[in-house]
Amino acid sequence: MPKYQFSVEIDPQYLPDQSEPARELFGFAYTITVHNTGEVPAQLISRHWIITDSRGHVEEVKGLGVVGQQPLLRPGEAFQYTSGSRLRTPSGTMHGSYFCVAEDGERFEVPIPMFVLDAAGGPGGGRVLH
């Protein structure tokens, strides 16, 4: 087992009640579970998202923590949160990374796998690409 490692699980959903297709606004939520699968306690410090709609428009989002928190995870612990994004097209993708610092001072990045935001699937539309 690697000393510094987090795993990331994503559950994306289309939000029809927060969308206005006639105005090209499509709302999505995603629930992310971050697990410390390494050997050392580590803190999630910041995030970097790359959001791409189906027209190829790319938006980058960087910021401290997630949903206002910078969780410290001991080995075996997990942190789950839900956030959202709006697109101007009914589908797109998101991926990115988390920047983390271990208790011993080691810095490491955790890739966030690409996932699809898709309004065509109706509520719950979305999938993770492996």
C-alpha positions as CSV (number, residue, x, y, z in Angstrom):
1,M,0.0,0.0,0.0
2,P,1.4,3.4,-0.9
3,K,2.2,5.7,2.0
4,Y,0.4,8.7,0.6
5,Q,-2.8,7.8,-1.2
6,F,-6.5,8.9,-1.4
7,S,-9.1,7.2,-3.6
8,V,-12.1,9.2,-5.0
9,E,-15.6,7.9,-5.8
10,I,-18.1,10.1,-7.7
11,D,-21.8,10.0,-8.1
12,P,-23.0,12.6,-10.6
13,Q,-26.7,13.6,-11.0
14,Y,-28.7,15.8,-13.3
15,L,-31.0,18.3,-11.5
16,P,-34.0,19.1,-13.7
17,D,-35.5,21.4,-11.0
18,Q,-32.3,23.5,-11.2
19,S,-32.2,23.6,-15.0
20,E,-33.7,25.8,-17.6
21,P,-33.1,24.1,-21.0
22,A,-34.8,26.9,-22.9
23,R,-32.2,29.3,-21.5
24,E,-29.3,26.8,-22.0
25,L,-28.8,26.2,-18.3
26,F,-28.4,22.7,-17.0
27,G,-27.8,22.0,-13.3
28,F,-25.8,19.0,-12.0
29,A,-24.8,17.8,-8.5
30,Y,-22.0,15.4,-7.7
31,T,-21.4,13.5,-4.5
32,I,-17.8,12.7,-3.9
33,T,-16.3,10.3,-1.3
34,V,-12.6,10.7,-0.6
35,H,-11.0,7.8,1.2
36,N,-7.5,7.8,2.8
37,T,-6.2,4.5,1.5
38,G,-2.6,5.3,2.4
39,E,-0.6,4.8,5.6
40,V,-0.4,8.3,6.9
41,P,-3.0,10.9,8.0
42,A,-3.3,13.6,5.4
43,Q,-5.3,16.8,4.9
44,L,-7.1,17.8,1.7
45,I,-6.0,21.4,1.2
46,S,-7.3,22.6,-2.2
47,R,-9.1,21.5,-5.4
48,H,-8.6,22.1,-9.1
49,W,-11.5,21.3,-11.5
50,I,-11.6,21.3,-15.3
51,I,-15.2,21.5,-16.5
52,T,-15.9,21.0,-20.2
53,D,-19.3,21.3,-21.9
54,S,-20.2,19.5,-25.1
55,R,-19.3,22.6,-27.2
56,G,-15.7,22.3,-25.9
57,H,-16.0,25.4,-23.6
58,V,-13.5,24.8,-20.7
59,E,-13.7,26.4,-17.3
60,E,-11.1,25.9,-14.6
61,V,-12.0,26.2,-11.0
62,K,-9.4,26.4,-8.2
63,G,-9.9,27.0,-4.5
64,L,-9.1,26.0,-1.0
65,G,-10.8,22.9,0.5
66,V,-14.1,21.5,-0.6
67,V,-17.5,22.9,0.5
68,G,-15.7,25.2,2.9
69,Q,-13.7,22.4,4.6
70,Q,-10.2,21.0,4.6
71,P,-10.8,17.6,6.0
72,L,-8.0,15.7,7.8
73,L,-8.3,12.0,7.1
74,R,-6.6,9.3,9.0
75,P,-5.8,6.0,7.2
76,G,-9.1,4.2,6.5
77,E,-11.3,7.3,7.1
78,A,-13.5,8.9,4.4
79,F,-15.1,12.3,3.8
80,Q,-18.2,12.7,1.6
81,Y,-19.6,16.0,0.2
82,T,-22.0,17.1,-2.4
83,S,-21.4,20.1,-4.7
84,G,-22.7,21.2,-8.1
85,S,-22.0,22.8,-11.4
86,R,-24.1,24.4,-14.2
87,L,-23.4,23.9,-17.9
88,R,-24.8,25.7,-20.9
89,T,-25.1,22.4,-22.7
90,P,-27.0,19.3,-21.7
91,S,-23.8,17.3,-21.2
92,G,-20.2,17.7,-20.4
93,T,-17.3,16.3,-18.3
94,M,-15.5,17.2,-15.2
95,H,-12.1,16.0,-13.8
96,G,-9.3,17.5,-11.8
97,S,-7.2,17.0,-8.7
98,Y,-6.9,17.5,-5.0
99,F,-3.7,18.9,-3.4
100,C,-3.0,17.2,0.0
101,V,-0.5,17.5,2.7
102,A,0.4,14.5,4.9
103,E,0.9,14.7,8.6
104,D,4.7,14.3,8.1
105,G,4.8,17.3,5.7
106,E,4.8,15.3,2.4
107,R,2.8,17.0,-0.3
108,F,0.9,15.0,-2.9
109,E,-1.8,15.3,-5.6
110,V,-4.8,13.1,-5.9
111,P,-6.3,12.7,-9.4
112,I,-10.1,13.1,-9.7
113,P,-11.2,10.8,-12.5
114,M,-13.2,12.2,-15.4
115,F,-16.9,11.9,-15.1
116,V,-19.8,12.7,-17.4
117,L,-22.6,15.1,-16.6
118,D,-25.6,14.2,-18.8
119,A,-29.1,15.6,-18.8
120,A,-30.3,13.1,-21.4
121,G,-30.3,10.4,-18.8
122,G,-32.8,12.3,-16.7
123,P,-32.5,12.6,-12.9
124,G,-29.4,10.7,-11.9
125,G,-27.9,11.2,-15.3
126,G,-24.1,10.9,-15.2
127,R,-21.4,8.3,-15.1
128,V,-17.8,8.0,-14.2
129,L,-15.3,7.2,-16.9
130,H,-12.6,4.6,-16.0
